[in-house]
Each structure stands twice: as structure tokens, then as C-alpha cells.
Amino acid sequence: MITEVILPKLGQTMEEGSIVEWIKKEGDAVNRGDILFTVESDKAVLEVEATARGYLRRILVREGQKVPVLTLVALITREAGEDISSYEASSSSASMPGMAAQPAVETPVTVPGVSLPATADAGPLHPPGRIFASPRARKTAQEKGVELAHVAGTGPEGRIVERDVLAYLASRPKATPMAVKTAGALGVDLAAVGGSGVSGRIMRADVEAAVPVVVPAVTPLLTEVPAAESVPVTGLRRIIAERMANSHTTTARVTLVTEADATSFVEAREQLKASVSEAWGFAPGFNDLLGLIVARVLLEFPYMNARLSADGQTIQRLDYVNLGIAVDTERGLLVPVIRDAGKKGLHAFATEFRTLVERARAGKSLPDDLTGGTFTITNLGMYDIDAFTPIINLPEAAILGVGRILLKPAVRDGQVVPRQMWTLSLTFDHRLVDGAPAARFLQRIKQLVENPFLLLAMD
Amino acid sequence: MSKGKPIDPLETYGLTKEKALDLLRQMWEIRMFEERVYDLLGQNVIKGASHLYAGQEAVAVGAMSVLRDDDLITSTHRGHGHCHARGAGIAHTEEAKQEHYNKMMAELCGRETGYCLGRGGSMHIADVEKGNLGATGIVGGNIPVATGAGLAQQMQRTDRVVLCFFGDGASSTGNFHESLNMAGLWKLPVVYIVENNLYGMSVPITKAAAKLDIGDRACAYDMPGQVINGMDVLAVRDAVGKAVERARQGKGPSLIECQTYRWYGHSRSDPRKYRTKQEEAEWKSRDPIPSFTTRLVESGACTQAEIDALEKKVEDAIEVATKFALSSPMPAAEGLEKFVYAPFQWTPADYAHERALRVKCATGGPGTQRISFWQAIRDALREEMLRDPKVFVMGEDIGLYGGAYGATRGLFDEFGEERVRDTPISEATIGGAAVGAAMAGMRPVAEIMYVDFTPLAMDQIANQGAKNRYMFGGKTIVPMVIRTEGGAGRSIAAHHSQSLEALWTHFPGIYVVMPSTPFDAKGLLKAAIRDDNPVMFIEHKMLYGVEGHVPDEDYVIPFGVADVKREGSDVTLITYSRMVLRALEAAKKLAEEGISAEVIDLRTLKPLDMETIAASVKKTGRVVGVSEGYKTGSFISELAMRIQEEVFDWLDAPVVRVAAADVPVPMAETLEDAAIPSVDAIIAGIKQVLR
């Protein structure tokens, strides 16, 4: 089996590049993720990784050669002596149907927490509301991991029936089960990935390759000191690295910190736990309750439930809240999204959150679990952290960092009394929201935490 | 009346002293039982109805005293006296007598240890094994049953007699007239005993009967009738004894009216405003118990001491019985559904055999023959009658005429008029006699000529037949088949064209079977006859001429097995009887349009084969139910609900019903065709569910 290695387009403006150095030599064994060569573009010297396992069978473009992007530069074969006679004949500019066609910045690659503009594939994204589907259609959708909101119904009164779900599945790009799994874990939208397999089927390699690496040139000095352990920056790590850097350099971050008296909040939670744990089969947690509060407050402060459009020209305010709650998993940080959280009751919210976390921890997240968020909550309280400055989950407008609830002395009516104090840190993007409005938002959250009964008075 | 020594009743009536004391004892036992029951009712320990017999003891005791142990009785809602006199009469040891008394009280208290395991209670108490065919809550409901039991004795050539008790109120019912007519016609060994206590609940007989002396009505039924003093136990014994002897010798039935009185009201909530205190006092002065004891003592037949000792004995016995009842457990809720049906007798071999034959007869060939539906019915009856002498056929015009649709053609010639029995036009008693005959050991196949007439027999078939097994604690079976036919297509309009299966599926305790082919008809009818449960077997008038293959060998079709008559993948049609043929036609037409329809013939509506239905729904996701019953309350409405309950998640659309219009079936062809589901209507239904 032959894998074509092309010069990737590593940047929106890159049109051509010259190969600086072949790290692997012809005949070398290569593994996925091994650095094959370095290339210089107009901006930087960049590394290109192998996307297949096997042997670097033939180098077609030498060091120092400048070629247009997407040029075929080498061949990797599965077996050492595999026949490549078909390539010897043709010239070097076979364009590959495989690699992701879109450049990194433009790519509507789905990464955790980013809400996408609707791609052509996804179909009409219904605003949250009643979906009419036959029982059989629901069953099929659930079994195949289809979000009914994406499916158009052709039954009576527009009801979604089984054939509609099947038609939706048929129109989606075909992907191998491994590719689907990987896409879910990495938060990659399959619609944005080209398939290199049979009949254009998306393979796992395609999914992993769909997220390019952006790494600045490494100075030689560092390589002199041998590392105790080398962890390649690939997969989820690479995505996080890229996104965090992007967010940090792009947004105008300001962090507001406040301390809320959570004594009543803790009490309310204890009482709820006592009342419903048996009936629900689980005890509602602080994250559930805080999430409920935050979701509803976001509906009161739509400018906080906003995002910047892809072209950076418009601030879009949303009237539904898809709340992401950051979760630590074996693979790393994932942010499952609870859809339409502002309209859900505590039971529904908590049940859904638990289901999403289970899937995330098991590595079985569905693609839609990790996308479409409009606001994120990240909680480090269990590690004794009070205040911190979280990084905004682009393209959202803000993120709420949650610290620990700690019994501390506080002053009430001139007396020093022990109270459960909770530090909340709101990082917001000053490009989209100003300080005072952001502060009012945080203050309102604080108010509800301190007086949970006010939830009853909300719309 | 001359002075001097009173006439010795023992001598006059040929009684031994022992027997006399036994009569007295039974009357006391009844009286004390009723008084205790009244007490317990007042304390709300006994729940529900209890209609007390106190005052009428002489009738039950006197009548029962002439019976043999193997005779039979039927009783009424006011039947504690009958049940006791019968039970005490056949209990020949003290232990047995106390046990009987205990079981009666326990049953009234709704206990697991009662005669009917707490399921029947006061009004439905029975001991079928010992010849008490049970009481009924329907006034007059036991009269046809007794008549059928009498028929069974005649057919089995026993010399056993049936006593049928009922009141003046019941003598106004149709059941009374039909049953006495039938018994008089066929000379059945039944003694009909009317306990005229002058009131049917609150209505006096003067306001209920055109002719006050009920006994005189016997002349209309070619049997002797008389009116006697029901307060005199010996007078009753004498009259009933003569009537029983007459019946035993095969001379036929009698009607005996016993004039009597009940001390209490109709039930515990009755303030008895319709009777005067004076009248009550007058009757009380004729209390059968003191009048009997007086006679015995004054004539020197017994001493007062002996009588007092007996009374004390009964007082003790009632205490024991009460204690027994109140310390007995109530039946457990888990046992709620036991005894509704007699258990299935089909073996796995029967199911496999039927499946194999089904396949064979679908195509025909060696070992099968092609016959029509009416022949299949006739052959099934014939084969079962040859196989089991207890099987017989009765109904209107089924004898020489061969049945309205020819389904019994030839049976009369082969088996004769006793086993292929034409009946008078008396639907209720045709049904009720079938119940009684079945309970008394026969296996009747009674025909109701049109399903439209089955409501006339609904009480007897559904209230008595379908319920007796359960009400009597599982201690009887009613192995009867009611054959009938329905359906439209002959322009005979609303009283001869209906499909009323939905009504019959509603009652627990009776199966409903509706075959569509000769193979199904023959196998299912044979199965119905062999089954120990009541079966409503509904044929279709338009199917009698339809032909199909049946096997040469003996076979039965177990109940609860639907037949997929056509396999398909796009839509499931569920139907039965004639609509199967129309559904198959519709499926054939739609196959040309590329629609693949699966057609399921239920064959038995009760019991229902949900397994086959569920498998089909899982396959296609779309269901059309087709029935010739009126749409509202049709059986397919029940079916749709079962589908929703069990395979909801597999449905891609709501179930579509194609049923008859909610219109009395009209006579004019154009209207009749519009009222009944046509092939086009079925096709339209299929297209609707596929949208």
C-alpha cells in the first residue's frame, strides 16, 4: 500500500515552500507522527509528519527545491520493497485527493467547545424546540448516533420517519468506525475531512491528519540536552496546544474575581440530595446547580452568550445556551456540551451531564457531544484552587473559572462568622464585552449563588 | 280438626325419628347461619351482598331431603339455604358436616378456605363436584343451566334428577319460559321449585305477575304444577319427593310453587317499607322451625330435651364455623388470574404438527383433499362426534335442515335426533343449556344461527358460562362451543349481517375463534371441541363456499397461533375471517406497484398471538388492522393498543384501522358495499400508513 506525501499548505497565505531538510532518509522505517522533513514557507520553518506507517520508499523532491503546495514530494509504502513503478512514470505533481483541503485557519475543524457555523453536511440545525419523529426513527437515530435536529422530516406534517434518518446517514461522508471514534475523541467534524480510503471513505489517518501542526522553529540548543521523556505533540495535545495559543494571542483577556457566600447554596444542595437522590439514582452536584444558574443568567445577559463570527466582523448573540463544562479525562481536557441548558430543569440537566461525562471518560463521545457550545465552565475547586485565569474557549465570549468552596471567616452584621465562601473567576474577551457589563453578569451569578431561592423568580 | 293426640308426622310421612331430627337440625343450621351472617354484615366483616334465606328453611331442607347423593341442584342469589341443605345432606359424618359449614361461612367472608376460594362469595357459592352447580347473581340465570344439566342426564342415560330453585321474581324472566318449555318438550328430569315469598326485591307479586299462582303456569309447558305450603317442611318433602320420583322414571319435569316468606329485607340495606308489620307478624307466626318442633313434641315423636340438645349443638357448630372463617386468610393478590381459563392441553408436538400441515395444505397434494369451508365444519363435527360420545350438536334448524348455511348437513342422518338436536327458538336457553350440559359432563356444540342473535344469549354464555370456572374457585370446567356466523354480503341488512366479535372478546373466560379457510376452520373447531374452555366460534356466511385443502389425517390447530398468510416487508396487515381474503387481494394488487405487504391472519382473537405480530411490526414498522366489525370499539382497536404497549419503538407511523362504518348494515347493495371494508379501502389504508 502506497501513501503519497505532499507538501501541505501550512498557513492561509502559503503558496509554495522549499524543503529544508529530509529528517528521514530514503529506505528508513517510519511511524505515524515521525517527522519526515522540514520546510520553509514565507513565515517560518515548519515540520511535516508522516501520516502512515511503513518505509520512506522514495523521495521525489530534494532539499533546497522550491515547489508549490500540495506537490507530491515523497512516497511511503507499507512494505519495504513495494512496487512503485506507477509513480516512476508520472511526473511529480500528482495532486492528492486525500489531505484536508482547507488550511488550518479557515478549516471549520470542530474542536472542543467551538460552535460551528452550519456546514453544508450538517443540514438545517433546528433551533431547540419540539422535534416530531416516529418512535422507529428515534430508535434508529439513537443507534446510529444521529442528532435528530439535523434531519429533515418527510412524513406527515413534516414528521421525521425512519427513511429520513437513513437518508441522512447515506448523505453523510462514509467513515470507518475507527475514524468516527477518533473524530469524536478529537472533536473533529467528519464533514470537513477528506477520505483517503476506498470510495473516498474517511480513515482514522485522515481524521488525525486533518489537524495540522503549527510549531515554531526549534533552536538547536534544546536538542543537546537529552529529555527524560518525550511526548509527541500530536492528537488531542496538539489541538489543545494550538487552540490555547490561538486564544491567548487573539483575545483581549480580562479576568474578574469575586467571592460568593455559598452557605445557602451548599445547604440547598444538601437538601436536594436528600430529597431526590433515591428517585434519581444519583445526587445532584455543585456543578449541576451552578451550571443551571449560569445557563439561566446567560439568558438574562445575552451579550455574554455571544461569539465572534468566523470573519471577525460580527458579534453574534445567541438565544439558546449550550453550556460546556470542562472535564478532565485520560486523554486530556474535553468539554462536553449540554444543549439548551437554559431551558432544562435540574434533573434533565444533571442526567444529560452525567451521560456526556461517561461517554467522554470512556472515549466514546459522539461528535455532537463536544461541539456547539456558547459558554464554558471550568472547575478546579477539587484541587484547592481559589482563583485562576482560565483561557477563553474560542469563539465564545467568556469562560467561568470555579474554585473551591471553603469555610472561612466572614463578616456579617459586624460579627465574624464562619461561612462557605466560593471564589468565581470570570475571564471575558474585551473585544466583545466591556468590563462593567461583564462585572454585572458575574455579580448576578454571585447573587443567585448566595440566594438560590431567586431561581424561582426567574423567567 | 279433632281433639286428641296430634297426628304423628313420622308415621304420616314415613319418617324415622333420626331423619326428623336431621330435618330440624338443618333448618336450625340455616337459621343460625343467616342470623350470624346478618350480624357480621352489620359489623362490616362480611362485605358485599348477602340475601338472607331465613324464613324459607322448610323449602330447601324439605326438597333436598329426598335427593340422592348424586343428584344435582342449581341455586340463586338467595341460596345459602340450598347450599347448606345440599352440603349437609351429603355430609355423612360430623366432621364432614362441620367442614361443610366452615367452608360456607369462609366463602361468605371471602376467604381462601371457602367453597370457591373466596372468588364467588354469597351469590355464587357452588360445590360442583358434589352436585351443587352453583348460585348466580342474575335472577333466573340458573334456570337454563339446570335445564341443560337435566339434558345431560337424559343423554347420559342416568336416572339423576336436577332441582332448580328460583323465586317469584324469576318466574317473570324469559329464561323461565324458555327453560320450562324446553324441559317439558324434551321431558327432562328437572324439578322446578319456585320459592314464592311474595316479593321480587321490593315489588309484590301482585304488581309483577299477570297470574298470581305460578304453579298454575305449568299447563303451558305440558308438566304437572302445584302450589304448596312452603312453611311446612314435610309438605315440601312430600311434594318434591313425588316430583323427583316422576323425573327419575323418565316422566319429565314438574313445577312446584312453595309459598313462603323471608324474614329479612331483600338485602341488608332494605328497610322493607313495601311490607306491613302485620303481614310480617302473620308469616312469622308460621315460622317453619317452631311449627315443626311443636309437631314433633306434641305428637311424642321427640322430647323437648332432645330438641334443646340439638339446638345447643347447632349453636356450638355456628361458633366453630365463624371462628374458622374469621381466622382464615384472605386469598393472595398474586393469585388473581388463576382459574380464569382451564389450562392449555396443546403439546409442542401439536404446534409442530400444525405448522407442518399448514405448509402441506397451502399447496395441496397427496395426503390432502380439497373441500369447501362448510364441509370442513361438518367434517370436524362428525369426526369429533365419532371420537367422543359426549359431543353433541344443538341449535335451530341444524337437524334435518342441515343448518341455515348447510354446515351440519348429513349429521342428522348419521347420528340421529338426540345428538343432532333441533331446538325451539330460545337463544338464551340454547346458550344456557349448553353451559349446564357442559358442567354436567357433556361436550355440547350449540349453534346460534346468526352472531346478531348472540346478545340474546349473552347472559348465559358470558355471565354464567364464561365465569363459572373462576367464580367457583376453579372447581369446574365449561367445555362448550358456541358456533355462530356473521358478516355482510348478502343484503340481509342490520340484524343478519353484523360482526360482533369485539363484544365477545371483552369477557374474561371465553375464547374467540374466527377461521378464514377450510384448513383453519376444521383444525380450530376440532381444537375448540377438545378444549375445556367455553369457545365462541364465529364463522362467516360468505366463506362457506370457499375451498381449500385439508389433511386426511386427524389434526388440531392450537389456539393462540396466528398464520402469516403472505410475507412482506413494507407494511403489516393484521386481520381475520373474510377480511383475510380481501387483504390478500389488496396485497397482490400493491405488489404490482412495488409495495410488499405482509398479511397476518389472527385465527384466534383470544388468545392472541402477540409474538407473531410483534415480529412483523419490528420488521415493517407500519401496521394496518382490517376488521368487518364496526370501527368504534372494534377488535383492531384493542390490537393497536397491544402493539403500542409492546412494540411502540418500532412503529414508524400510527396504526391505521380499516373497519366497517359505524352504521347499521344497510340492505341496498351499494350501501352495504360502502359500509364494509373493500379491497380499495384496504389499499387506501395501506397507502395512508406508508406516507
Interface residues (C-beta under 8 A of the other chain):
Chain A: S134 P135 R136 A137 R138 K139 G155 P156 V161 E162
Chain B: G621 F648 D649 W650 L651 D652 A653 R691
